[in-house]
């Protein structure tokens, strides 16, 4: 008989604001304690045994994913300088190979049509990640940055899953890897204009990027510290404007930002502040030439909740000209600037959209939105490497339309399809349907829910269902295509995304209403969405599985306590389920910066009481729970393995009923899980098999 592990109790008392909480399992935070690894291994063994019967289904789903995927494939080439850049995958290999081929005709902006398996004339392999990954259980590519003259490549790799990267440099003319090697960086690498210097960031003990460094290529001396941000609420990053004219250092907390710039051809100069930070004001910028003069286009929320776009002169940022005013209906999210056009990414009616504005000697033209012709869709600006180009690369997809790459012809308002992600095995989008429905939350607020299923799926409550949610950091969960999801839909599942408060789908107010002392709205919105699906006949509670990861894992833990009867099972990936313990400890990675999202329970008794009222670990109750699968990674630096480990131990000790509670720990991965496409397919097949089993078994 496969008996679940019983975690040892080593009670300690946590005391804050006159409240005592006895924590039996905090000892698991010590990764060096042999008992910790022994417990995780015991849980893995128990989970393996408890799910062994699903191995045939897991293999079947993996085979389905593999059969639907064109394993040897190429991306659409992107034009930059004298080359077309692209990536290709090869059947049997885990990672992409990054390549380039020469441009034959400087006046031809149509990318070459490359065929899988066919020789590409003049092809150069810049980086083969399969070679880089040899001998490592985990591999992640961070930076991939080519110098302006296209002769040097800087790239970085993480082989532990802890998001600490080593930067290396390759001479693309000779293929030689240069002696320059920079360890323990946060991943990015930015070239100066002449390719003489690299800029990068490093992290502090809390895993916060806090320093920008300058490395002179070929130098054996110490790198130069360019800027250090002492305020623990702020992240720091470095890059370049799309014009390549300016190096940019961005400093940002959850609610405030500041940008510093320096001419990219003067790498040893001093960065200057564009607009000094003011508490609660966020902004980002791009360089634009308007009327023959240099400007910064600033996207900001100063007296504009959903942000406005303004132009300021590079030589005098104090004066502001509004390009797009703020709006209650439209949340401006990003801006890309080119020599002849401005491309604006924004969100309206819970959908991501793209608009184009002409840029010329007379100034800025009106905004023209690209029409993608679907009820539900996800759109975004693609890779555009040239400053002055007649085409804009964009991407779009939906629940039923595979990811599609287009070039938008500015002069004619035409969309040219360059590639749609192939789906093998006879996929027909006409066999599926997608809808937007609206749940009503406890306080009367309408919550958008996106739904997809096969057209022959019954609407009598008999269909199994999977509902996904996140609801934090103003992140929007958009309706995109997934080959893996077809293995659910073709088994009669309904799949839904609940666009709950705390996300950004309906603008900044939607985010504000699901954070800090409004966080419970995220959880009640999700429960309302689940009950709405049942009421509309899409599925039933005894066939519905809930899924979320990271901050969405906090959501999963909260709704397990709040409405365990609403779900047959819950999948919580790298779940933030011990949030109060984490946010109370400023020495833990990323805690201080999170206070702007959750509040500071260390100093504020109201925040402490509010968080304790909803955090999953503290609120585990002596009542039946649905089946729970918690998935984590030993080297996760964002949500540490200890959170789901403690949660599962407390659930086992407290919950009633006989629903299985499982913990699965990846011992060689980080926050994003396993690396490599085949490994990730196997991992998802493992999870989908559990979801299918629970949704069908619970219904009898």
PyMOL commands that set and color helices and strands:
alter all, ss='L'
color gray80, all
select helices_A, chain A and resi 26-29+34-50+52-68+129-132+429-431+486-489+508-512+516-518+520-535+541-543+551-562+564-566+579-583+591-598+605-614+641-654+677-697
alter helices_A, ss='H'
color red, helices_A
select strands_A, chain A and resi 12-16+19-23+73-74+78-80+83-89+97-102+124-128+140-146+152-158+165-171+177-185+190-191+197-203+209-216+224-228+235-240+246-252+257-263+272-273+283-290+293-300+308-313+316-324+330-337+341-348+351-360+363-364+368-369+378-381+391-397+404-409+414-420+432-440+446-454+465-468+494-498+544-549+569-573+627-633+661-666
alter strands_A, ss='S'
color yellow, strands_A
deselect
rebuild
show_as cartoon
